[in-house]
């Protein structure tokens, strides 16, 4: 992953561009961990664009910002455009390509359609966040990929200059207002009154839409294999992450299938680095390590099992929160082992990894999906969760890896694969409909890849990453918070943190560390804060009490049918009544829970929501 920083809307009559250039360079320096290979800057009287490069494709010649030599347009990109060669072939006119970069084609797509970028943005298959400065038209274009795999923020200073940055930390202390740039949207300099304009609107996310494609395991398998094959576009050594679960194992197995040939040359020549390296991390004896080894042996990868200690994880907490830019408990728990792993990966010379994020959201892989009342509600819930991925799993994968100059790619979120998987009749995703000896989540995915990974992993039940690296990790975090945060401090949390008040000692600890790095109120507003029913966390409340047969309350609440995986022994993450909605993109839905003595005792109602 690269890092980008831009200052736009400059007015020479009231600003001094050279001063802003120096300021921009200082801000971009805070992003250099994302792109340690080279730094580039462009400035004129209208804009400053800075780029910190992680060289993955065209290592020798792809330095940025990139420039259209005919029009003068300048581009700074963080991302990969997997179908760049197809896009280049589809250009209507002749263009003077200066590099072999997969991103340069964006300049010429914009040149041929400057007024309506939605068309070419929807034609791009990739992960990206970019700023395109068009001095001839006195305009600019900012855009982010459909699912928000790559982070992007915008901000405004007191002079109303517009800032764009890959991470929040580059804007902290400079901007009075900061916002996350929403996934699947663009912004144009000559149409600022329209704000964020949505370009990504798949049919499967439309309110009330019910997919009906029949399940075809061969089609599903081919679509995911094509996504992985596309994302092996790489001119540097790469690897795969194997958590020990089915999702990452399938991605690793597909990568092994194609690793011997060079994707950029249509598999016509040997790969530059044909041995596939795989990586797993955990405490000594962690439950995920053994299945990860089995998968690596099965697919023939060179496997690296990394062990960390609880103390090493605790020592890294402040750095993790500073890099992840969050105080969300689950994100921090899961990000810390990943952050440590990425440092080892980079030390071995690996600059890109494939990961398995997204499958649980697509196929209803969390344990509470066992209680989905029907196919319609399951589909609505998968749409809701996909719409929130950029706030959690995508941010974790991207920022934890970028902290050490490693790029994480997520084939499950490939837009072409999404269109296949999300158009499936959701009835086939219901765990109780699985053609298996017992109900199991993600049956369509598992069935499609029979024989590709060991059966004991293929049919293994969901384990959250922060649990799978070792349960002692969660226990240590909670014990540390108990030791450092007193009962009195927690009682006064509402006074100390009146906005997004932490409700547990662990949450208080993370919020306290966060504000050491990001003291501004506008930074706090950029952090997601909600309570939701989820697959698991390290918390195990005694959910069985007060529930019919200890198996969960499935009745009807005022918001519709209640459902959730709340049987004893299954973990949940939910506390108070919430309503979380986004202004752009997907609606986040509502959830209501009953508490007694600070413990969740039953789900009163839960309603997944659709796109607004």
C-alpha positions, 0 to 999 in steps of 0.5 A: 500500500502507498500513502497519498496526501493532497491539498486542493482548492488553493487560492494564490491570492490568500495562500502561499503555495511554497509554504503549503508544499512544505507543510504537505511534505511534513504531513506526507512524512507521517504516511511513509510507513505505507510507502517506504520505497520512494517519495514524490511531490507535485505542486502548482498554484492550485494543488499539492500532491504527495505520494509515498510509494510501496513499489509492487508493479513496475518497480523501476518506472512507476514512481508517482505522482503520474502525469498526463503529458498532453493535458497536464493532469496529475495523479496520486494513487494508493492501490492496484487496478487488476484489469488495467490492460483491458482498460488500456485496450478499451481506450478510444484515443491514443495516449502517451503512457509513460510507465508500466504502472497499472494505475496510469490508465486512470489518467486517460480514462478521466481524459476521455470522460471527465464529466462522468467518472462513474462509468470508468470507475465502475469499469475498474476492478481493483482496490484504490483511493486516488486524487487526480488534479486537472489544472486545465479544467481547474478541477479535481477528482477524488475516488475510493474503491467500491468496498473501501479496502483502501482507506481514505480521509478528507479534511478542511483547515481554517482557510477551507483548503481541502485535504485528502490523505490515506490515513487520519494521522496525516490530517490530525492537528491541521484540519478542523474537520475530518471525515472518512471518504465513503467507499464507492463514491467520488468527488469532483472539484467543479461539483463540490455542491454535490458532495460525495457522489455514489458510483457503486450501486450493485443490484444485490444491495438494492432495498427489497431486492431478492437474489435468485441465481441457482447455486452452481459450485463450479461457477462459484469456484471459477469466479473466486479462482479468477479473482485470486488469479487477477490479484496475483499481479505482482512484480515483487515477492508475495505470500499468503496468510493462513489463519487456520480457518476455511476462508484464508485456506481456500485463498491460499490453495488457489494462489498455490495453483497459480503461483508457478506462472507469471500473471502479468504475462498471461501465465506464459512465462515462469513466475519470478518467485515461484515458491509460495510462502505462507504465514500464520501467527499465534501464541504457543499452542494456539488453536489456529496454528495446527490447522494452518500447518495442515493446509500449508503441507497440503498445498505445498507452501513454504510455511512460516509459523510465527509465535508471539508472547502476551507481553510482546502484544501488550507492548505493541498496543500503543503502536497498534492503536496509533496505526489502526486509528481506532479504539474499537475493542474487537479491531484492536484485539485482532489487529495486534497479532496481525501487526506483529506478523506483518513485521516478520513478513516484511523482514523476510522480503515479502511486500504483498499478501493475500488474505481471507477477509469478506467471506463471512459477510458474503456467505453468512459465516458468523455463528448467529446466522444459524438463527436467521429466520429466512433467506430474505433476512439473511440476505439483508444482513449480509448486505448490511455487514458488507456495507460496514467492512470498511470500518472494521476488517478492511481497515484492520487488514490494510492498516496493520499491514501498511504499518510495515510497508506490506500490501494486503489484498482481499480476493473475496471482495473482488467486485466480479466475485461479489456479483456472483456470490451475492446474486445467489439465492440466499436460501442456499446460505442458510446453515440449516439448509446445508447438505451436510450431516449437521447445519453449518455456515458457509456451506456453498463456499465449502462445497465448491472447494471440496478437495482443495484443502483438508476436510478437517479444515474445510468443515471447521467451524468459525473461530474469530482471529483474536480467539484463534491466535490464543485465548490467553491473549484476550484474557491478558488484555482484560486483565491489563485493563482491570489493573490499569483502569480503576472502578472509579475511573470507569464510573467517571467515564461519561465525564472524561469521555462524553462522546462515545463513552467507553462502557468497560475497562478495556474500552476505557484503556483503548480510548485513553491511548487513542486520545494520546495519539489523536486528541482532536474531537474530529478524529474521535468522530471518525472512529466507528462506535456501535454495538452489534450482534457479531460472531464472537469476541473474547467476552462470554456473557452468560447468555443462556439465563432467561432464554427459552431452553437456553437456545436463544429467543426468537420471537417478534420484537417491535423492529421485526423478527429477533434472531441471533446466535445466543445459545450458551457457549456462543459469544456475542458483542452487544450492549445497549439499544443502538441505531447506526445509520450511514449517510452514504451507502448502506443502512446499518440497521438496528439492534436492541438488547436487554441488560441486567447488572451490566450483562446481556440477558436476551436479544429483544429485537434485531433487524438487519437493514438494507441500503438507503 
